[in-house]
Amino acid sequence: MVLTQWQGLSPEDTSWEPWPSLSKTYHLEDKVSFPAEGGVSSPITIDTSTTTKRQLTTKPKEMNQPNEEKQ
């Protein structure tokens, strides 16, 4: 059991809640457990041989500075 103070409720509404149900429902960053070492997946790779480069064909619109007025 863990003592839980619910966000948005007064401290008087603090209650004891079962840890297994809270840990499944809420992500408690200081209580997160990670799998044992060795369970790491392969890195993501990108096949660049099938991608094509695109060339910018239009000039981007110029932006006025905040103090400049349009003419």
Backbone torsions as a table, in degrees:
resi	resn	phi	psi	omega
1	MET	NA	143.1	177.9
2	VAL	-128.1	142.5	178.2
3	LEU	-79.4	122.9	-172.0
4	THR	-121.7	124.0	172.4
5	GLN	-104.1	118.7	-174.0
6	TRP	-81.8	136.0	179.1
7	GLN	-63.9	134.5	178.2
8	GLY	88.4	-8.1	178.3
9	LEU	-109.8	158.7	-179.1
10	SER	-73.4	159.3	177.8
11	PRO	-57.9	-25.7	178.0
12	GLU	-65.5	-21.2	179.9
13	ASP	-89.7	7.5	175.8
14	THR	-59.9	139.2	-176.8
15	SER	-141.3	160.2	174.7
16	TRP	-88.7	126.6	-178.0
17	GLU	-126.0	148.8	178.2
18	PRO	-69.4	128.8	-178.2
19	TRP	-58.0	-44.1	-178.2
20	PRO	-57.2	-40.3	-179.3
21	SER	-73.1	-36.1	177.6
22	LEU	-67.8	-42.4	-176.6
23	SER	-66.8	-25.4	177.4
24	LYS	-81.6	-28.7	-175.2
25	THR	-92.4	-38.0	-174.1
26	TYR	-117.9	139.0	176.6
27	HIS	-85.8	105.8	-180.0
28	LEU	-101.9	100.2	-169.1
29	GLU	-59.3	-27.8	178.2
30	ASP	-84.7	-2.3	-179.6
31	LYS	-118.9	9.9	-177.9
32	VAL	-70.7	134.6	175.0
33	SER	-111.9	143.2	-177.8
34	PHE	-108.7	152.3	177.6
35	PRO	-62.7	159.3	-180.0
36	ALA	-61.7	158.3	178.6
37	GLU	-58.9	152.1	177.7
38	GLY	97.7	-10.9	180.0
39	GLY	-95.6	27.1	-176.9
40	VAL	-85.2	136.4	179.4
41	SER	-82.2	169.7	179.1
42	SER	-67.6	150.5	178.7
43	PRO	-67.8	155.0	177.9
44	ILE	-77.2	132.6	177.6
45	THR	-122.6	152.2	180.0
46	ILE	-120.1	129.1	178.1
47	ASP	-84.6	105.1	-177.7
48	THR	-87.0	-4.9	-178.8
49	SER	-71.3	-19.7	-178.3
50	THR	-101.2	-2.4	-179.9
51	THR	-92.2	150.4	178.5
52	THR	-116.1	147.8	178.0
53	LYS	-82.8	138.5	176.0
54	ARG	-108.4	143.0	-179.8
55	GLN	-105.6	136.8	177.9
56	LEU	-71.4	122.8	-175.9
57	THR	-106.4	-11.3	178.3
58	THR	-121.3	144.3	179.6
59	LYS	-77.0	134.7	177.4
60	PRO	-62.4	147.4	177.8
61	LYS	-67.6	140.0	178.7
62	GLU	-77.4	142.8	178.8
63	MET	-103.4	137.3	176.2
64	ASN	-76.2	145.6	173.8
65	GLN	-69.6	154.6	-177.4
66	PRO	-54.6	-31.8	-177.2
67	ASN	-91.6	-7.7	-178.6
68	GLU	-86.2	146.7	175.4
69	GLU	-106.8	151.9	175.9
70	LYS	-70.0	144.3	179.2
71	GLN	-106.3	NA	NA
